[in-house]
Amino acid sequence: MIKFQVLGSGCAKCKTLGQHTEAAAQALGLAYEMEKVTDMNAIIDAGVMSTPALTVNGEIKSMGKVLSVDEIKTLLSA
């Protein structure tokens, strides 16, 4: 099972990144768990300097932008 985390304040961009991530995972038929992290201290501790950010199994894959569904699918297929 893949664990995704969307790190950010809960703003519209963060929500969109979460939706795109779920859509990509579903399109690829992946078993996944989604977590939204809004605690700023936890975000800073994770090493994220700009939000929204996406981690996959604890590894930061994107910071400061909303990836498209296709970009996330490419990232997960690599």
N, C-alpha and C positions, 0 to 999 in steps of 0.2 A: 504494500500500500504506500502510495506517495503522500507526503504531508506538505501541503501548501500553507504559507503564511502570507497574508497581505498586511503590511505594516504601514500605518498612517493614522491620521486623526479621525477617520470615519467620514471624510469629505466625499463629494461626488466622484472625484477621480479615483479614490480608494475603492469605492463601491463598484465603479466601472471595471477596474482592474480585477476585482474579485469575480465579477460576472464573466469577464473574458476568460479568466483562468478556469472557472468551472465549465464553461462552454468548450474550451479546448480539451480539457480532460475527458469530458463526456464524448466528444467527437472521436477521440482516440481510444475510447473504451477502457479508460484507466480506473482502477480502484483508488480513491483518494479521500483525504481528510482535509477540510478547509478550516483555517483558524484566522480570525481577524484580530490583530494586535493594535490596540489604540493607546496603550500606556507609553507615554513619551520616554520614560526611563528605560523601559524594556526595549524600545526602538533604538535608543542611543546605545544601550548595552550590546545590541546585536550588530553594531557597527554601521548602522544606516544613517547617512548624513542628509539625505533628501527623500521625501516621500511623494507619492506612494512607492513602496518597495515590495518586491516579491521574492520569497525564499522557497526553494524546493528542497525538502529534506534537510533543512537547516542551512543551506548554502544560498547566499544572496545571488539572485540571477538578474535583478533589475532594480534600479533606483531612479527616482525622480521623473518617471514617465509612465504613461498608461500604454502597455503593450496591446497590440491587436490580438484577436483570437489566433490568426495565422502565425504571428510572431511567437506566441506562446506554444503553439503546436510544433513549430520548428525547434524551439528551445527544448521541448520535452522529447523530441524525436532524435536529438543529437546524441 
